[in-house]
Amino acid sequence: MPRFDALVLAGSRADGDPLARAQGVRHRALIEVGGEPMLLRVVRTLHAVPALGRVRISIDDPTALDGIAEFDALRRRGALDTHTSLDSPSRSVLDVLEDGNAPLLVTTADHPLLTPEVAAHFLSSCETVAADLVVGLVEREIVEDRFPTTARTWLHFRDGDYTGANLFGFRTRAARRAPAFWTRVENLRKRPWRMVSAFGPVALALFLARRLSLDAALERASQAIGARVGAVRLPYPEAAVDVDRASDLELAERILAERNRGPS
C-alpha cells in the first residue's frame, strides 16, 4: 500500500466560533476534550498510524499553536508542518495537493474520537476501492445503535442513511478535481438536498424520492466531478462523531471517559 501523507483541517469560521468562545479558547481546534486540545488528539492519532508519513495542519493562524509543548516538540523534530489555510476547506485541500505528489488522507481537527484503528482501517480499505477519491461513511443504524440521541446530518439513499466520518482519501492526481468542484457546494454541506442539486436535476429528483442508491449517487458524483469517487463504509459509530456543538462536546467527553475506564 502506498504511504499516505495526512492533512488536518483546522480553519476557523469567518463569522467567529461560539463554541470556542464558550470554552474560553481562541481557536476551535484548541477546545479541550478529555483535558487536551482536540487537535492534539487528532495529530497524535495520525502519528500512530504506520501507513501515514508527513502530517500537516492547515490552520488560519499557525501562531495559535505556539507555546503548546507537544506541538512545539513535533515541529522541532520535523514531524509536523503547518499550512496557512485559505478561505475555504476545499481551497486549502487543493493548495496542499498541488504542493505534493503522495496520496493524501484528509481529516478535521474536530474529530477527537478518531483512533489509529479507524484511520488504519480506512486507509487499507481505500486500496480495495477503484476510485481516485474515497470518502468514509457510517450507516445510520450503526451510529444510532450506539448513540441513539446524537444529532447528525444524514444523507438519505434508497439503500440506507449515511453520515460522513470526516475521512477522505485522495489517491490520485485526478482526485484534485474534487476540491475544485467542492468549492461550489461546500457551503451547502448541512443541507444535503441542496448539495445533491449540484449533480443535476435528475439526481436531485431521485435523491428527494429516495430512489437513488449510494452507489448510484457516487457514480453521478464521479461524472459531475470528472474523477472516480468511491466510499468506505466504516463499522465504527465513533467515527461519525465530530465536535460541532455543545452536545457533541459532552458526548465526546463521555466516550473518552468510557475508554479511559476500560471494559467493566
C-alpha positions, 0 to 999 in steps of 0.5 A, a space after each residue: 500500500 502506498 504511504 499516505 501523507 495526512 492533512 488536518 483541517 483546522 480553519 476557523 469560521 469567518 463569522 467567529 466560533 461560539 463554541 470556542 468562545 464558550 470554552 474560553 479558547 481562541 481557536 476551535 481546534 484548541 477546545 479541550 476534550 478529555 483535558 487536551 486540545 482536540 487537535 492534539 488528539 487528532 495529530 497524535 492519532 495520525 502519528 500512530 498510524 504506520 501507513 501515514 508519513 508527513 502530517 500537516 495542519 492547515 490552520 488560519 493562524 499557525 501562531 495559535 499553536 505556539 507555546 503548546 509543548 507537544 506541538 512545539 516538540 513535533 515541529 522541532 523534530 520535523 514531524 509536523 508542518 503547518 499550512 496557512 489555510 485559505 478561505 475555504 476547506 476545499 481551497 486549502 485541500 487543493 493548495 496542499 495537493 498541488 504542493 505534493 505528489 503522495 496520496 493524501 488522507 484528509 481529516 478535521 481537527 474536530 474529530 477527537 474520537 478518531 483512533 489509529 484503528 479507524 484511520 488504519 482501517 480506512 486507509 487499507 480499505 481505500 486500496 480495495 476501492 477503484 476510485 481516485 477519491 474515497 470518502 468514509 461513511 457510517 450507516 445510520 443504524 450503526 451510529 444510532 445503535 450506539 448513540 441513539 440521541 446524537 444529532 447528525 446530518 444524514 444523507 438519505 439513499 434508497 439503500 440506507 442513511 449515511 453520515 460522513 466520518 470526516 475521512 477522505 482519501 485522495 489517491 490520485 492526481 485526478 482526485 484534485 478535481 474534487 476540491 475544485 468542484 467542492 468549492 461550489 457546494 461546500 457551503 451547502 454541506 448541512 443541507 444535503 438536498 441542496 448539495 445533491 442539486 449540484 449533480 443535476 436535476 435528475 439526481 436531485 429528483 431521485 435523491 428527494 424520492 429516495 430512489 437513488 442508491 449510494 452507489 448510484 449517487 457516487 457514480 453521478 458524483 464521479 461524472 459531475 466531478 470528472 474523477 472516480 469517487 468511491 466510499 468506505 463504509 466504516 463499522 465504527 459509530 465513533 467515527 461519525 462523531 465530530 465536535 460541532 456543538 455543545 452536545 457533541 462536546 459532552 458526548 465526546 467527553 463521555 466516550 473518552 471517559 468510557 475508554 479511559 475506564 476500560 471494559 467493566 
